[in-house]
Every structure is written in structure tokens, then in C-alpha cells.
């Protein structure tokens, strides 16, 4: 396998509708006197800078600006980030973050939830957010055995409102020729990893994904990937946090069934 196949990139994009806070939105027709400086600062706000800020606050990123590496808390090398905050009420990719995952994670899981946490913090700081989907390019070949971690993750949802259960669609795209034939095994592993907190049923790979924008970030990382699997899942609650958990469940299901290359996992509500 070439280096391009075994890329260490983890890229997550959050899709939905973001309505910017009024104090961060320049007024139509330009700004009035006395507020130009504040408006200029608001226009300079972006996911890249805010994600660096938040990741360093948690001690997760290894950028040169912070002490994450020295503190031993580094989970990734900050790479790139962006957003589409067009204010038209349509589903867009409202934030994405691309990081390099260290090859030695010391039994820590891929930083799916930490990346989602940073993106969620950033988006809520900028506006009111309605998340409709998440896509993740995951380096499954770097994922360690999660041991009991997913058991604790599943139990987090014991307190969810029973009336909040939602149906979501999960798809898996990859380059491995044998991936489409592993659907049954992946489903069984996903059920086991979810510890009765999620129902998983096969779905047509031609299913529409209305929760995702039309052009998700990651064209370079996903080149050559084809949609191989799709599932209809019933989950206790829908949120960005839950989407990260669902993604982690399928990362482990894919790892456990022999997937050894990066994949694209989408979760659409």
C-alpha cells in the first residue's frame, strides 16, 4: 500500500444551518459610524483561528503556538479548517477541521469526539446551530482496539429522553475491493459496539443524504473511494456529540472486520 492510501489525516465536516449571532453579523448596506471596527473584527472570525484557540485550550493540538506536545496531551497536528456561513437557511458545511493523527496513540481512540467537540464549541460561539449531518475521513489503520471505551460511550445515552430517538443514515465509502461484501459483519460489530443503544439495519447504497451539503470537504483524501455500505440506524438522540459516537462505533466495526485503509463515514439525520 502506498503512502497516499495510508494517510494519517482525520477530517471532519459538520453540516447544517448556522445563523450568526446578530452582534457578529455586519448590518445590511454597511456599518454605521462607531461600529466599523467591531464589524471588521466580526468579519475576520473563522473556524481555522477559533479551532486552534479551542484545541489549545483543551491541550489537544500540537501547533507551535501551544504546549499540547510538552504537556503530553497532544491528540493531533492542526492542519487546516474552514466553513460556509452563507446566511440563506440552506444546509451547508458550516465547519470542518483537518488534522494529522499521530501514529502512536497510546491506546487512545482516534480523536473523533475531541475534533467534534472543538467544532461544536466554535460553531456555537459564532451562532445558533442546527446540525443535520457529519462526514468523517477516518484513518482506520491507525485506530487501536477501543477496549471498554465504547461501553462507557454507549452508557452515556442511558439518560436520553426516550422520546428523542431519531433515525439516521450511515454510509461507508472506501477503496478496498472487499468492503461491500462485509456489510453483514460490519452491522453485527456495530450492534455489539453500541451495547443495545442503537439499532442497525442495512440500507441501499443509493440512499439520499439530505443532511449533507452537496460538496463535502475532502476531495483529495477521498479520491478513488466508492460508497460501499449503508445502514439505517435508530439512535437515542440526535446531536453533534451523538454523530461522533455513531462514527466511532462504525470505525471500530470496520477495524474489527478487517478494514485497513482510510474510509469516509457519513452520518445524516
Secondary structure, 3 states (H helix, E strand, C coil): CCCCCCCCEEEEEEEEEEEECHHHCCCCCCCCCCCHHHHHHHHCCCHHHHHHHHHHHHCCECCCCCCHHHHCCCCEEEEEEECCCCCCCCCEEEEEEEEEECCCCCCCCCCHHHHHHHHHHHHHHHEEEEEEEEEEEECHHHCCCCCCHHHHHHHHHHHCCHHHCEEEEEEEEECCCCHHHHHHHHHHHHHHHHCCCEEEEECCCCCCCCCCCCCCCCCCCCCCCEEEEEEEEEECCCCHHHHHHHHHHHHHHHHHCCCCCCEEEEEEC
